[in-house]
Structure formats: C-alpha cells, structure tokens
Amino acid sequence: MDKLTQYLNENHHDELHPAEIANLLKDLPEKSFNEAVQVIPKELIADVALELPDRYFEDVVESFTSKEIAESLAELESDDQTDFMQELEERDEEMAKEVFDELDIEDQADILQLKQYEEDEAGAYMQIEVYTAKLEQNVHDVINEFAELRRKDELENVSYLFVTDDKSTLRYGIGLDHLLVFDFDATLQENIDKNPEKYKTVVGNDHDDISDIVQKFQEYDLFSMPIVDDKGILLGRITSDDIYDIINEQATDQMYHLAGVDDDAEEDEDIFKAGKVRAVWLGVNLVTAILASLVIGVFEETLQTYVALAILMPIVASMGGNAGTQSLTVVVRQLALGDIAQHDAYRTIKKEVILSLANGFFFAIIMGIIAAVWFDKGLLGVVIALSMVINLLSAGFFGSMVPLLLKKMEVDPAIGSTVILTTVTDIVGFFSFLGLATIILL
C-alpha cells in the first residue's frame, strides 16, 4: 500500500500509465489490495482494471460506484470500453446496466455497435474513433484540425490520415510523413492525383476473421488498418497495440491447447471449472495409455523370456514421443503464423519425415551398440535399433500430418494433437520393439 501511495504522490496523474499501477497492485498482499485500489486516480479506474489479470477485475470494480466507473470508462477508446463492459456483464449484470446507463448517448451507441460482432470478427476489435478528411479539403486546414484533436487528446496512436469521399467511402490512407510534404495550399485530391497508387491502403472488412487481419498486419508491417463494411464505408480502425494483444492471446491459447488445458478455465478462479477441463484430457490420455498397455500385454510371453526388453522399452517410446513433439510443435506454430500454404502439406510432411528418419538412424546406431554391450547380446541391439528407426519415422510423419489434417477439418491444430501423437508413438514404439523382439529373439 505504502509503495503505491508513494508512487502516486510522486507523479502527476498525466505521467502515470495504467500498466505501471497494475504491476504495483499485483505485488501487494491480498489484504492490502482493496485499500490500495482506492488510491487509483478516478479517471484511470477502468484502464487499470483492464490491465490487471481477470481475477482482479471484480475486486477493482466493487471498490467504486457505478458513476465513478462510468466516468473513467468515458476516457477510454470505444474498443476498450466494449471490452470492459463485456467483462463487467459476465461478472455483474446489474452493475453493468447501471454503468451503461451513466454513459453518454454516444458512448452507449459505440458500445452497442461493437457488441453486435462475433468474437472472432474484425469489427469486434476496431476503434470507432478515427479522424477522416474529405478529398476536397485543403491540406493546411486538415493539418490544423488534426493537430487540434491531438492537443485535446481525442485521438491516440495516430499514424495515418484516412481520406473518404462525400459518401464516407474510404478512398486513401496517407501516412503522416507523406502528409507533411504535401502542398499545403492545395487540396488532398490535388496532392494525391500526382501519385494515387502510392496512397492505396490495406483494408479490412468488419466481418473478416480477426486471424486474417493479424496476418495482414504482420505481412504488411502495419501500424493501423481501416475497417470498412461491405459497401466500402469507413467504420473504424484497428491499431497495432490491439494486434499485439491478440497475438499474445493466440500464442497463449496454442500453448494451453497443446498441454490439454483451456485458457478461459485457467484464468477463472473456479478451481472446479479448471479441474474439469483438465480431467477431460487426462481421461482421454488414460484411455490411450490403456491401449498402449494392451499392446504390451499381447507380448507378455516375450517380456517374460527377455526381461531386458522391459528395461529398454521406455527408451523407444520416449524417443518417439519427443521426436513427434518436435515435429508437432513446429508444424502447429507454422500453421498459426501462416507459413504453411494449402499446397505445402506434402513438402512439410516430407521435411519432418526426413529429419526424423535421419535422427532415427543416428540414435538407432548409438542405442543399438549400447544395448548390445549392456546385455551382451548383439541381436538385442539390432531389435532396438530397428524399432527406433520405425518409431521416429512414424513420429515425424504423424507429428506433421495430424495438425495438418485437423487444420483441413477446420479444427484448431493444437487441440488434441498431443494426445493423438502420444498414442501413436507409444503403440508403434511398443508394437515394433516387442514384435521385432518376438521375431528375431525367440
């Protein structure tokens, strides 16, 4: 508490950043948190709540009145206002209604407009606040108007001037560096006509999938992107700071899915909810483990004859599992980044199979020699060497094929891939090792 109070007292409010306050709040013990929240400048309440992890959100909003929250919410851009209201509705519908009623009509309209979009649509992530100019406007007047809005802090993250016609249809996007070298006494149209292709801009549709928008940002190194409707009318813009957040969320989801857990459930304080999601995948994994055990049971007589097989068996499965995970992780990540085109499936599988096969031969020779010397039986070395080649080959093939197949089926490649791969490598590993041992050693 003392640390946060001292920090706020030593800084002017206009120098504070909500992320800094959020970091200080997270470091406080639970008993001091509610008291410390009261020190937050009232105009930053909503911004700080959004910067904090979800589990702190309810504690923050409960510390203030609906009017105070609404006043701080009015300071945010429309996309952040909508995020805040949707989060608040999930926690406390009654309070959300009270806060909404306290907002002015324009803010209410903006929030309602953005809430109509699905979670994965570009429109859900755009800011409605965007400065536009008409083609016939004088450049000098445009710059003066632009500058005045910035002085009043009515615009942020400004990098482009969007130019529309009389029907509000987007025509051009002009970088501020280009705008500064225009002829100030001429109109925008007159300046643009000298090289119109130079000012064509990458555009997104409000119903585009947000993943496609992210890909465009990365492909064209954009700072912001205008969002239009089906008629080309400018609705708003998406800025790079929102894209960074989306990329982080997608990366987190991908990591969680590969581990068989759910992002939303893990963020929730409800332990039962998180445990339920984890239990589902652990249950699936139990079934696959039983299948692998059944394969081992088929070769019970072989294992009783050669106890050394039981000692070496985990090595085969472990090497196959790790090799498959390498292929799986690479392919899933490349799919997420858009580095694998539809016609690239064969090339991708071929590359992973070759890599796994090369490593399979290399480690097969090493392990074959170790097993032969260890148990003083040359044929045992041959068995484990052949089995490792087979298992690593299948690991490379299935590690690359499974996520590509799931993507083809329009399923998140990360979901379920690990369980499927583990099942395949375990069964192939055990079956090849014990099967070869039965043929060669008995």
Secondary structure, DSSP 8 states (H G I E B T S, - for coil): -HHHHHHHHHS-GGG--HHHHHHHHHTS-HHHHHHHHTTS-GGGHHHHHHHS-HHHHHHHHTTS-HHHHHHHHTTS-HHHHHHHHHHHHHH-HHHHHHHHHHS-HHHHHHHHHHHTS-TTBGGGG-BS---EEETTSBHHHHHHHHHHHHHTT---S--EEEEE-TT-BEEEEEEHHHHTTS-TTSBHHHHHTTSGGGG----EETTSBHHHHHHHHHHHT-SEEEEE-TT-BEEEEEEHHHHHHHHHHHHHHHHHHHTT--HHHHHSS-HHHHHHHHHHHHHHHHHHHHHHHHHHHHTHHHHHH-THHHHHHHHHHHHHHHHHHHHHHHHHHHHHHT-S-GGGHHHHHHHHHHHHHHHHHHHHHHHHHHHHHHTT-HHHHHHHHHHHHHHHHHHHHHHHHHHHHHHHTTS-TTTTHHHHHHHHHHHHHHHHHHHHHHHHH-
